[in-house]
Amino acid sequence: MKNIIIAFIVAVILSSCDSKQGPFPYTVTKETANRELSAAMKRSFENYDGIHPFDNELYSQFKYTELKGLDYHGHDGTISRRDPSKVIFENGKYYVWYTYRNTIVPPIGAARAAESTDSIPSTDWDLCEIWYATSEDGFTWEEQGVAIPRPPKPEVGWRSVSTTDILKWKEKYYLYYQGFLEASGKSGDYCPVAMSYADSPNGPWTPVKGAVIENGPEGSWDQYAIHDPYPLVHDGKIYLYYKSAFNRPGNVWVAGGLAIAEDPMGPFKKHPLNPVLNSGHEVSLFPFKEGVAAIMVKDGNEHFTINYAKDWVNFEVAAYTEMTPIAPGPFVPDAFTNTTDGRGITWGLSHFTNAGKNGINPHSILARFDCDLSQDIHDPVMKQTGTFHNIDVYFKQGINIKQRERINDQTKKVKENKRK
């Protein structure tokens, strides 16, 4: 009897609490977070910078503009530009570095890598150099030529140098990049990180012999590839983020790691919690407030999100996005200032790898993206949550022949079962 009375009292109290709370309010305030909430609504108040994307400084749409000033040889596939670095502002103009391919024929594909030669590339990033361009306004660019040529064999990068990023440290400049020792596709896409330095963004660049960041030991997640080196300055040190692909054979997983050094030459020490990012095909980050934000592109469960780590290591999803720039190289004014109040980004360069058609003229082009991932502006257009595409964009994502056959078989089975 005593237990029944206690249960009745508890039920009355709970019922009273429910009635006092009432329905979820039409007008949401900060006090709304104090009520009992579902898991979904609790995330809205606790996981993001704002309870609505309009108020979330790490949410943005992305808008794209075709660049002027760069020639692609009639888009025949022999010239390609891809994987832009961060954009920096020096000497009264913007600078960007990128992977540049100028070959006698378009790439023949990784599956035919054994047929590649010293003049026939296997992939779009094979037989490449690192070039750079400058701009007065960020829309029209003037190509300045090669920054990092391929070194002589057998030095790191003799086959191809690609996917670079820039660091400014104590009035000197450092380019980190992938250095290939064989045609991509022959035994994977494997390479370490190489580096060159200069007193001016215009060069000349002096290469450092050997690898600056070595691949991991056998059996580790980054044993074969250290790709997309991306340096920032934090806590008086160089925080270099990178990616690697692992979990082979099987469903390949692409994730991001962190290596830290007190000097641009190294040694770089990999963080014990690596990988620190669980998604994203390319690596692109920027200081934001006291922490760092990462644009997560394509691969992984958290693709097309903005991640944020207050401590620069432990990242959480800060926003979900769409039409995220591929291989973004943002303009990050405080990338190297050791800031504790990162202001964010509003634009940068990215690439499109489908400027041509596979098997005919495959190549990549650079483009400009604009966004509002900044504390200093508030652009309502960039904060909208819907993007409308031409209907053809959807119909081009059609099913293939095997999928159609599977669907036809399923339909046939449904009809047969219906007759029984």
N, C-alpha and C positions, 0 to 999 in steps of 0.2 A: 504493500500500500504506500509506504514511504517513497519508494522508487517511482511509483505512478504520479504522486504529487509533485516530486522534483521534476519529472519529465514534463508535466503540465506547466509548471512555472517557467521552465526554460522555453517551451513553445510559445508561451504568452509574451515573454521578453523578446524573443526573436521576431514574433509577429509585430510587436510594438515598434521594434527597430525598423522593420521593413516599411511600416506605415509612416514612420517619421521621415525616412529617407525619401520616399516618394519616387515618382518617375524621373528618369534622367532629364535634366533641364534643357530647354530649348536654347538658352543663352549660356555658353560655356565660359567659366572664369577659372582663375587659379584655384579657387576654393573647391571647384568641382572635383579636383584630384583627391580631396579628403574623404569622399564618399566611398562606399563599397563598389568596386568596379569589376567588370569581367576582365579576363586576361587580355583580351584584345584592346579594350579601352585603357587598361592600365599601361600597356606598351605606348599608347599615344601620348600619355603624360610623362612617362619615365624614360623612354628609349630615344627620344628625338629632341632636337633643339627647339621645336615648336609643336604644338598639338595639331597643327595643320601645315601642309607643305608651304603654304603662303608665308608662314612665320618661321620656317626652318631655313636657317642661313646655309645649311649644307644640302639643300635641295635646289635643283635647277633643271630647266629644259636646256637643250643645246641647239644653237642655230649655226648654219654652215655657209661659208662664202668661198667661191672658187678664187684661187690666187691668180694674180697677174704677174707676168714677167718671166715665167719658167716655161721652157720649150720641151716638148716630149716627142720630137721627131715624127710628128703626124700620128702619134699614138700607135706606132707600129710594133711596140713591145720591146724595142732595143734600148730605150732609155726609161729608167725607173727611179723615182725618189720616194723614200719611205722612212718610217721610224724617226721622226724629228726629235731633237733634244729639247730640253727646256729652252724657252726664249729668254735672252738676257738683253739688257739695255746698256750699251757702252759706246763711248765716243759719239754721243748724240744720235744713235740709231740702234735698231733692234738687230740681234744676231741669232741665227739658228744653224745647227749642224744636222746632217742627215745621211742616211745610206744612199749612195748614188751608184747606179749601174748603167754602163754604156757599153753594150756588147754587140757583136755582129749579128746575133740572132736572139730571139726571146728565149727564156728558160725552157728547157725540155721536160722539167718535172723531176721531183725527188725520186720517183719510181724508176727513172732512167738515168740515175746519177752515174752509173758505170759508163755511160756513153759520153759524159761530159768531158771537155778538154780544157786546155789553157785559154781557150777563146769561146767555148760553148758552155754557158752556165747551166747548172742543174736546177737551182731555185732562183727566186727573185732577189735573194740576198747573197747569191754566190757571185764570185768575181767582182766584188764591189769595193769602192773606196768611200771615204767620208769626205763630203764636200760641205761647203757652207754658203749662206746667202745673207744679205743685209736688207733692211727696209726702213724707210722713213715713217711709215704709217701702219705697218702690219698687214697690209692688203696687197701691195705691189712689192715684189722682191727682186733684188738684183743678185744673180749668182756670182760668187767671187772665185769659185774654182775649188781645187782639191785642198783639204786640210791635212788629212791622213791618208797617204798612199799605202798600197800593200807593200810590206817589207819583203826583202829577198828571202827565198827559201833557204833554210828551214825555220826561220823565225816565226814566232806566234803571229798569225794573221797573214801569212804569205799567200794563202788561198783567197781570203776575203776578210775585210774589216767592215763591221756593220753595227747598227743599233747603238749609237753613241749617246752620251750625255755629258753635260758640262758642269764643272765646279770652279768657282773663284775662291781662292784662299790666299790671304796675305798678298794681294795685288798680283798674283800669278794665276794662270788658267790651266785647267787640267781636263782632258777629254778621256773618259773611260769608255771602252767599247769591246765588242765581241771579236775575238781573233780566231779565225778558222784555219785549221791545218789540213783540211781535206774538203772536197765538194760536199755540200750539205745533201744528205740522203744516202751517202755511201755506207755509213754505219750509224745513221741517226742525224742529229742536229747538234753535235757536241762541240763545245769550245769553252775556253777559260776567258777571263777578263784581262785585256791589255790596257795600257795607258800611255798618253803622251802629254807633254807640258810645254807652256810657252809664256813669254812675258807680255804678250798681246793677244787679243782674240783673233787678230789677223795672222798669227804665227810669227816666225816659223815654229813648227812643233817638233819637239825632240822626243822620240820614243824611248820608253823604258824597256829594257830587254826582259824577256820572259813574261810570265803571268803575274798580275798584281793580286788577283784573287783566284786561288786554285779551286778546282773542283773538289767536292767532298770525298772522303775515303770510300772504298768499295762497300757497297751495301747501304750507303746513305742516300737520302732523297735527292741530293744535288751532286751525285757522283759523276754525272756526265755533262751537265750543262749549268753554267752560270750566265744567264741571259739578262738583257735589259738593265745594265748597271745604272743606278739613279741616285746621285749623291745630293745630300742636303747637309747643312751645318746646324747642329744642335748640341747644347751643353758643352760648347767649345771643342766638339769633336766632329768628325765626318761620319754621318750616318748614311751608308750606302745600301739601298734596297735593291733586290734583284729577284729574278724568278727562275724556277727550274721545273721541268716536267718529269714525272716519275710514275710509279705504279705500272710498270711494263713487265710482262705482257698483261693485258687487261684494259680497263678503262683508264686512259691516261689522266692523271691529275696534275694540274698546273697550280702552283702556289708561290708565295713570295717569301723571301728571306731577308735578313738584315745582317750586315757586317759593319763593324765600327773600328775606326782608326783615329789616332791623334795626329797623323800626318798624311797628306795625300798619297805619299809613296807607300804607306802601310807601316807596319803590318796590319792587316785587317783581321779582326777577330769576329768570327761568326757568333751570333747570339745563341745561347743555349736553348731558347724556346723556339728556334726555327723549325718549321716555317711560321712566320708571324702573320701572314696573310693566307687565307684559305682559297682564294679565288683570283680571277683576273689573268688575262693572257699577256697583257703588257703592264709595265710598272710606271705609275705616275702619282706623285704625292706633292703636297704643299703644306707649309706650316699654317696652322689655323688655331687662333687663340694660344693657349699654352701647349697644345698638342700638335698632331699632324693628321691630315686627311688624305685618303687614298681613293682614286677613281678606279673602280673595279670593272674591268672590261671583259666581256664574253665568258670565259670558262669559269666553272665552279658554281656551287649552290648560291653564292652571293654575288653572281655577276649582275652587272647593271645596277650597282649600288655605290653609294659613297660611304666608306668606312672611316672611323675616327678613333684615334688612340691618344688619350690625354698624356700617357706616359711614353708615347712613341713606339710602343711594343705590343700592347694588348688592344687589338682593334675590335670595334663593335659597329654594327650597321647603323648609320646615322640618317640615311635617306635611300629611297628607291627611285631610280631614274629611268629614262628611255632614250633611245637614239644616242647612247653614250659615245663620245669620240673614240675612234680606234687608234691605239698607240698615241695618246695625247702627250704633247710637249707643251705645257702651259707656260705663260709668262708669269713668273713667280718673283716679284720684286724683292721679297725678303728671304729668298732661298738660302742665302749665305750670310745673313746678318746676325745669326745666333739669337733670333728674336724669341721672346716669351709671350708675344701677342701677335701671332700671324694674322695677316689681314685677308688672306684668301686670294682667289683668282677670278678674272672676268673673261679671259680669252687665251688662245694659244693656237698651235698648229697640230694637225693630226694627219692620218693618211687614209686613203681608200685603196684597197688591194685589188679591187675588181674593176679597175679602169679599162681593162681589156677583157678578152674572152680566153678561157683556158684552151690550150692547144692551138691558138691562133696568134694572139698578141698580148699575153699576160704581162701586166706591169702595174705599178702603183703610182699614185699622184699625191701630192701634199695639198691640204686645204686648211682653211681657218675655221675654228669654232669659237663661238661666243657663249657666255653663260653668266649666271649670277651665283657664284660660290664665294661671296665676299662680304665682309663686315661693313664695307664702305659704300655700297650702293644697295638699292632695293628696286629691282626691275620687275613690276607685276607681270609683264609678258613672259619673263623667264620662269616665273613661279606658277604658271598654269599647269594643270595636271592632265591635259588631254592633247594628243598630237594626232592630226588627221592626215592620212596618206591618200594618195590617188588609189582608186580601186585596183589598178593594175599591180600595185605593190603587193597586194594580198594574193591575187590570182597567180602571180609569179612564184609564190611559195606553194605550188601545187604538189600533189602526191606523185611518186614515181611509178614506173611500170609494176615493180614487185608489190608495192603497196596496193595498187589497183587490183592486182591478181588476188592478193590476200582478202581484200574486201569483197570481191566477187565470189570467192570461195565461202566466206562467211554468210553472204546472202543466200548462196545455194543451199548451205546447211540449214539455215533458218526455214527456207521453203520446204525442204525435205522433212524437217521435224514437224512442220505445220500439217503436212499431209498424213502423218502417222496418227 
